[in-house]
Amino acid sequence: LVMKVYEILLILLGYLYGSIPFALVIGKVFYNTDVRESGSGNLGGTNAGRVLGKKAGISVIILDALKAVLVYYISYYIAGKLNLNPDIKYIAGLACIFGHCYPIFAGFRGGKAVSTCLGYFLCIEPLYAIVAIVVFLSVLKISKYVSLSSISTSLIVLAITPFLDLPLTAKICMTFAVTLLVYRHKENIKRIKNHTESKIQWM
């Protein structure tokens, strides 16, 4: 029972840390701007870059990716020390992604988890994450749509996941993460169909 309590606490920690809205924090502290009131209104790196500039956007992307990395490795370390279920790191990492999308500290209106998912995948299977980055940048170069690049990469990740040499828990958590990411882009999909989605100008 005590072990289960620790595991629940790690999952809760993952969700709470994932809930920290770095785009909102950086916008308000350094730019006196609420990024939710401009651009797409999204609390992610792309909108932060659009509203606050490239430096802020890159900072948010890195911090959002590090959310999953920190939660994953903290859970991994604590699970080893307390002899918990080693798969708890996958579940806590997924909770972190969920927290980023639905943050308790920002009215449950968060980002789309692209950066956080990438950090998560880097922890689970680095080579897998590198493939995802290459696909993302390739589609972005051709289409100029960040959203289309994210969705395309997610679908490829989803197709590859069953063939990875990973525990079943990891595969299930990765599938949930990718599904959530695609779901969070549902409005972007509509705009792409209507040819009203914003394109990037820097690539």
Secondary structure as the mmCIF struct_conf table of DSSP 4:
data_model
#
loop_
_struct_conf.conf_type_id
_struct_conf.id
_struct_conf.beg_label_comp_id
_struct_conf.beg_label_asym_id
_struct_conf.beg_label_seq_id
_struct_conf.end_label_comp_id
_struct_conf.end_label_asym_id
_struct_conf.end_label_seq_id
HELX_RH_AL_P HELX_RH_AL_P1 VAL A 2 GLY A 18
TURN_TY1_P TURN_TY1_P1 SER A 19 SER A 19
HELX_RH_AL_P HELX_RH_AL_P2 PHE A 22 TYR A 31
BEND BEND1 ASN A 32 ASN A 32
HELX_RH_3T_P HELX_RH_3T_P1 VAL A 35 GLU A 37
BEND BEND2 SER A 38 SER A 38
TURN_TY1_P TURN_TY1_P2 GLY A 39 SER A 40
BEND BEND3 LEU A 43 GLY A 44
HELX_RH_AL_P HELX_RH_AL_P3 GLY A 45 LEU A 52
HELX_RH_AL_P HELX_RH_AL_P4 LYS A 54 LEU A 82
TURN_TY1_P TURN_TY1_P3 ASN A 83 ASN A 83
TURN_TY1_P TURN_TY1_P4 PRO A 86 ASP A 87
HELX_RH_AL_P HELX_RH_AL_P5 ILE A 88 CYS A 101
BEND BEND4 TYR A 102 TYR A 102
HELX_RH_3T_P HELX_RH_3T_P2 ILE A 104 ALA A 106
TURN_TY1_P TURN_TY1_P5 GLY A 107 PHE A 108
HELX_RH_AL_P HELX_RH_AL_P6 VAL A 114 ILE A 124
HELX_RH_AL_P HELX_RH_AL_P7 PRO A 126 SER A 143
HELX_RH_AL_P HELX_RH_AL_P8 VAL A 146 ILE A 160
HELX_RH_3T_P HELX_RH_3T_P3 THR A 161 PHE A 163
BEND BEND5 LEU A 164 LEU A 166
HELX_RH_AL_P HELX_RH_AL_P9 LEU A 168 ARG A 184
TURN_TY1_P TURN_TY1_P6 HIS A 185 HIS A 185
HELX_RH_AL_P HELX_RH_AL_P10 LYS A 186 LYS A 193
TURN_TY1_P TURN_TY1_P7 ASN A 194 HIS A 195
BEND BEND6 GLN A 201 GLN A 201
#
